[in-house]
Amino acid sequence: MNNYTAIIKQDGDWWIGWIQEVPGVNCQEPTRVELLQTLRITLAEMLELNRGDATSLS
């Protein structure tokens, strides 16, 4: 299992965040809890997409 770094900040009424190690994984949500959940889902989707791209090259 890999570890990733989530950078999160509150910006007004919104929470914004991104995964430091994976470009393109960034989200915003009205609560911190929702943001963390959305970041996990988005990261998993991006890793699956990247894995699919890598296997289609062989």
The first five atom37 places (N, CA, C, CB, O) and aatype in JSON, in Angstrom:
{
  "aatype": [12, 2, 2, 18, 16, 0, 9, 9, 11, 5, 3, 7, 3, 17, 17, 9, 7, 17, 9, 5, 6, 19, 14, 7, 19, 2, 4, 5, 6, 14, 16, 1, 19, 6, 10, 10, 5, 16, 10, 1, 9, 16, 10, 0, 6, 12, 10, 6, 10, 2, 1, 7, 3, 0, 16, 15, 10, 15],
  "atom_mask": [
    [1, 1, 1, 1, 1],
    [1, 1, 1, 1, 1],
    [1, 1, 1, 1, 1],
    [1, 1, 1, 1, 1],
    [1, 1, 1, 1, 1],
    [1, 1, 1, 1, 1],
    [1, 1, 1, 1, 1],
    [1, 1, 1, 1, 1],
    [1, 1, 1, 1, 1],
    [1, 1, 1, 1, 1],
    [1, 1, 1, 1, 1],
    [1, 1, 1, 0, 1],
    [1, 1, 1, 1, 1],
    [1, 1, 1, 1, 1],
    [1, 1, 1, 1, 1],
    [1, 1, 1, 1, 1],
    [1, 1, 1, 0, 1],
    [1, 1, 1, 1, 1],
    [1, 1, 1, 1, 1],
    [1, 1, 1, 1, 1],
    [1, 1, 1, 1, 1],
    [1, 1, 1, 1, 1],
    [1, 1, 1, 1, 1],
    [1, 1, 1, 0, 1],
    [1, 1, 1, 1, 1],
    [1, 1, 1, 1, 1],
    [1, 1, 1, 1, 1],
    [1, 1, 1, 1, 1],
    [1, 1, 1, 1, 1],
    [1, 1, 1, 1, 1],
    [1, 1, 1, 1, 1],
    [1, 1, 1, 1, 1],
    [1, 1, 1, 1, 1],
    [1, 1, 1, 1, 1],
    [1, 1, 1, 1, 1],
    [1, 1, 1, 1, 1],
    [1, 1, 1, 1, 1],
    [1, 1, 1, 1, 1],
    [1, 1, 1, 1, 1],
    [1, 1, 1, 1, 1],
    [1, 1, 1, 1, 1],
    [1, 1, 1, 1, 1],
    [1, 1, 1, 1, 1],
    [1, 1, 1, 1, 1],
    [1, 1, 1, 1, 1],
    [1, 1, 1, 1, 1],
    [1, 1, 1, 1, 1],
    [1, 1, 1, 1, 1],
    [1, 1, 1, 1, 1],
    [1, 1, 1, 1, 1],
    [1, 1, 1, 1, 1],
    [1, 1, 1, 0, 1],
    [1, 1, 1, 1, 1],
    [1, 1, 1, 1, 1],
    [1, 1, 1, 1, 1],
    [1, 1, 1, 1, 1],
    [1, 1, 1, 1, 1],
    [1, 1, 1, 1, 1]
  ],
  "atom_positions": [
    [[0.84, -1.18, 0.0], [0.0, 0.0, 0.0], [0.89, 1.24, 0.0], [-0.96, 0.0, 1.22], [1.84, 1.33, 0.77]],
    [[0.57, 2.19, -0.86], [1.34, 3.43, -0.96], [0.75, 4.5, -0.06], [1.38, 3.92, -2.41], [-0.44, 4.48, 0.27]],
    [[1.59, 5.43, 0.33], [1.14, 6.6, 1.1], [1.22, 7.82, 0.21], [1.99, 6.8, 2.39], [2.16, 7.97, -0.57]],
    [[0.22, 8.68, 0.33], [0.17, 9.91, -0.45], [-0.07, 11.07, 0.5], [-0.93, 9.84, -1.55], [-0.64, 10.9, 1.58]],
    [[0.35, 12.26, 0.09], [0.23, 13.45, 0.91], [-0.91, 14.31, 0.4], [1.55, 14.24, 0.91], [-0.88, 14.8, -0.73]],
    [[-1.93, 14.5, 1.24], [-3.04, 15.39, 0.91], [-2.76, 16.76, 1.5], [-4.4, 14.82, 1.44], [-2.53, 16.9, 2.7]],
    [[-2.77, 17.76, 0.65], [-2.63, 19.14, 1.1], [-4.05, 19.71, 1.14], [-1.68, 20.0, 0.14], [-4.74, 19.72, 0.13]],
    [[-4.48, 20.18, 2.31], [-5.84, 20.71, 2.42], [-5.81, 22.08, 3.08], [-6.74, 19.76, 3.22], [-5.0, 22.35, 3.97]],
    [[-6.71, 22.94, 2.63], [-6.82, 24.31, 3.14], [-8.27, 24.73, 3.1], [-5.93, 25.29, 2.32], [-9.04, 24.29, 2.25]],
    [[-8.63, 25.6, 4.03], [-9.96, 26.19, 3.97], [-9.85, 27.52, 3.26], [-10.57, 26.36, 5.4], [-8.98, 28.34, 3.57]],
    [[-10.74, 27.74, 2.29], [-10.78, 28.98, 1.51], [-12.19, 29.53, 1.58], [-10.33, 28.73, 0.02], [-13.06, 29.15, 0.8]],
    [[-12.42, 30.43, 2.51], [-13.77, 30.94, 2.72], [-14.66, 29.84, 3.25], [0.0, 0.0, 0.0], [-14.35, 29.21, 4.26]],
    [[-15.77, 29.6, 2.57], [-16.7, 28.56, 2.98], [-16.35, 27.18, 2.44], [-18.09, 28.92, 2.55], [-17.03, 26.21, 2.74]],
    [[-15.3, 27.08, 1.64], [-14.95, 25.83, 0.98], [-13.64, 25.27, 1.51], [-14.85, 26.03, -0.53], [-12.78, 26.01, 1.99]],
    [[-13.52, 23.96, 1.42], [-12.26, 23.27, 1.68], [-11.71, 22.83, 0.33], [-12.46, 22.04, 2.66], [-12.42, 22.25, -0.48]],
    [[-10.43, 23.12, 0.1], [-9.78, 22.74, -1.14], [-8.6, 21.82, -0.81], [-9.31, 24.0, -1.95], [-7.98, 21.94, 0.25]],
    [[-8.29, 20.92, -1.73], [-7.17, 20.03, -1.47], [-6.68, 19.35, -2.73], [0.0, 0.0, 0.0], [-7.36, 19.32, -3.76]],
    [[-5.48, 18.81, -2.62], [-4.89, 18.08, -3.73], [-3.92, 17.06, -3.18], [-4.18, 19.04, -4.73], [-3.48, 17.14, -2.03]],
    [[-3.58, 16.1, -4.02], [-2.61, 15.06, -3.65], [-1.27, 15.49, -4.25], [-3.05, 13.63, -4.18], [-1.12, 15.63, -5.46]],
    [[-0.32, 15.7, -3.37], [0.98, 16.26, -3.77], [1.68, 15.41, -4.81], [1.87, 16.41, -2.55], [2.28, 15.96, -5.74]],
    [[1.63, 14.1, -4.7], [2.39, 13.22, -5.57], [1.72, 12.9, -6.9], [2.67, 11.95, -4.86], [2.36, 12.33, -7.78]],
    [[0.45, 13.25, -7.06], [-0.29, 12.86, -8.28], [-0.94, 14.09, -8.91], [-1.36, 11.78, -7.94], [-1.99, 14.52, -8.46]],
    [[-0.32, 14.64, -9.94], [-0.92, 15.81, -10.61], [-2.32, 15.49, -11.12], [-0.02, 16.26, -11.78], [-2.58, 14.39, -11.61]],
    [[-3.2, 16.44, -11.0], [-4.56, 16.28, -11.49], [-5.56, 15.84, -10.45], [0.0, 0.0, 0.0], [-6.76, 15.87, -10.69]],
    [[-5.07, 15.42, -9.27], [-6.0, 15.04, -8.2], [-6.18, 16.25, -7.3], [-5.47, 13.8, -7.38], [-5.38, 16.51, -6.4]],
    [[-7.23, 16.99, -7.56], [-7.57, 18.15, -6.74], [-9.09, 18.26, -6.65], [-6.96, 19.46, -7.34], [-9.81, 17.94, -7.59]],
    [[-9.56, 18.71, -5.49], [-11.0, 18.72, -5.23], [-11.36, 19.91, -4.34], [-11.45, 17.4, -4.56], [-10.49, 20.54, -3.73]],
    [[-12.64, 20.21, -4.29], [-13.15, 21.17, -3.32], [-14.52, 20.7, -2.85], [-13.23, 22.61, -3.94], [-15.32, 20.17, -3.62]],
    [[-14.76, 20.91, -1.56], [-16.0, 20.47, -0.94], [-16.36, 21.46, 0.18], [-15.87, 19.02, -0.38], [-15.5, 22.2, 0.65]],
    [[-17.61, 21.45, 0.61], [-18.03, 22.39, 1.67], [-17.55, 21.99, 3.07], [-19.52, 22.49, 1.67], [-17.53, 22.84, 3.96]],
    [[-17.15, 20.72, 3.27], [-16.64, 20.3, 4.58], [-15.33, 19.55, 4.41], [-17.67, 19.41, 5.32], [-15.04, 19.0, 3.34]],
    [[-14.54, 19.55, 5.47], [-13.25, 18.85, 5.47], [-13.46, 17.35, 5.28], [-12.48, 19.13, 6.77], [-12.73, 16.71, 4.52]],
    [[-14.45, 16.79, 5.96], [-14.72, 15.36, 5.85], [-15.08, 14.98, 4.41], [-15.87, 14.96, 6.8], [-14.56, 13.99, 3.89]],
    [[-15.94, 15.76, 3.77], [-16.31, 15.49, 2.37], [-15.1, 15.62, 1.46], [-17.43, 16.44, 1.91], [-14.94, 14.84, 0.53]],
    [[-14.26, 16.61, 1.73], [-13.06, 16.81, 0.9], [-12.15, 15.6, 0.98], [-12.3, 18.07, 1.34], [-11.68, 15.11, -0.05]],
    [[-11.89, 15.09, 2.17], [-11.01, 13.93, 2.31], [-11.6, 12.72, 1.59], [-10.79, 13.6, 3.79], [-10.86, 11.96, 0.95]],
    [[-12.9, 12.53, 1.7], [-13.55, 11.41, 1.01], [-13.43, 11.56, -0.51], [-15.03, 11.31, 1.42], [-13.11, 10.59, -1.21]],
    [[-13.67, 12.75, -1.01], [-13.6, 12.99, -2.45], [-12.17, 12.85, -2.96], [-14.13, 14.39, -2.78], [-11.95, 12.33, -4.06]],
    [[-11.19, 13.29, -2.17], [-9.79, 13.12, -2.57], [-9.43, 11.64, -2.66], [-8.85, 13.83, -1.56], [-8.74, 11.23, -3.6]],
    [[-9.89, 10.82, -1.71], [-9.62, 9.38, -1.76], [-10.21, 8.76, -3.02], [-10.18, 8.69, -0.5], [-9.56, 7.97, -3.7]],
    [[-11.45, 9.11, -3.32], [-12.13, 8.56, -4.5], [-11.41, 9.0, -5.77], [-13.61, 8.99, -4.54], [-11.15, 8.19, -6.66]],
    [[-11.1, 10.29, -5.86], [-10.45, 10.84, -7.06], [-9.06, 10.24, -7.24], [-10.36, 12.36, -6.97], [-8.67, 9.93, -8.36]],
    [[-8.32, 10.06, -6.15], [-7.0, 9.43, -6.23], [-7.12, 8.0, -6.74], [-6.31, 9.45, -4.84], [-6.37, 7.59, -7.63]],
    [[-8.05, 7.25, -6.2], [-8.23, 5.86, -6.65], [-8.58, 5.81, -8.13], [-9.33, 5.17, -5.82], [-8.06, 4.96, -8.86]],
    [[-9.44, 6.7, -8.59], [-9.81, 6.74, -10.01], [-8.62, 7.1, -10.88], [-10.94, 7.74, -10.24], [-8.43, 6.51, -11.95]],
    [[-7.82, 8.06, -10.44], [-6.65, 8.48, -11.22], [-5.61, 7.36, -11.29], [-6.02, 9.76, -10.61], [-5.03, 7.13, -12.34]],
    [[-5.39, 6.67, -10.18], [-4.43, 5.56, -10.18], [-4.9, 4.45, -11.1], [-4.23, 5.02, -8.76], [-4.09, 3.85, -11.81]],
    [[-6.18, 4.16, -11.1], [-6.73, 3.13, -11.99], [-6.58, 3.55, -13.45], [-8.22, 2.86, -11.66], [-6.23, 2.73, -14.3]],
    [[-6.86, 4.81, -13.74], [-6.7, 5.33, -15.1], [-5.25, 5.23, -15.54], [-7.19, 6.79, -15.19], [-4.96, 4.79, -16.65]],
    [[-4.33, 5.63, -14.67], [-2.9, 5.56, -14.99], [-2.45, 4.11, -15.19], [-2.06, 6.22, -13.88], [-1.66, 3.82, -16.08]],
    [[-2.97, 3.21, -14.36], [-2.63, 1.79, -14.49], [-3.13, 1.25, -15.82], [-3.24, 0.97, -13.32], [-2.43, 0.49, -16.49]],
    [[-4.34, 1.65, -16.21], [-4.9, 1.22, -17.49], [-4.1, 1.74, -18.66], [0.0, 0.0, 0.0], [-3.88, 1.03, -19.64]],
    [[-3.67, 3.0, -18.57], [-2.83, 3.58, -19.62], [-1.5, 2.83, -19.74], [-2.57, 5.06, -19.35], [-1.03, 2.59, -20.85]],
    [[-0.91, 2.47, -18.61], [0.38, 1.8, -18.62], [0.27, 0.39, -19.22], [0.94, 1.72, -17.21], [1.17, -0.04, -19.94]],
    [[-0.81, -0.31, -18.92], [-0.94, -1.66, -19.45], [-1.33, -1.67, -20.92], [-1.97, -2.42, -18.64], [-1.06, -2.65, -21.62]],
    [[-1.95, -0.61, -21.4], [-2.32, -0.57, -22.82], [-1.12, -0.28, -23.72], [-3.41, 0.49, -23.04], [-1.2, -0.45, -24.94]],
    [[-0.01, 0.15, -23.13], [1.18, 0.43, -23.93], [1.96, -0.84, -24.27], [2.07, 1.41, -23.2], [2.77, -0.83, -25.19]],
    [[1.73, -1.9, -23.54], [2.51, -3.12, -23.8], [1.89, -3.99, -24.85], [2.67, -3.91, -22.54], [2.44, -5.05, -25.17]]
  ]
}
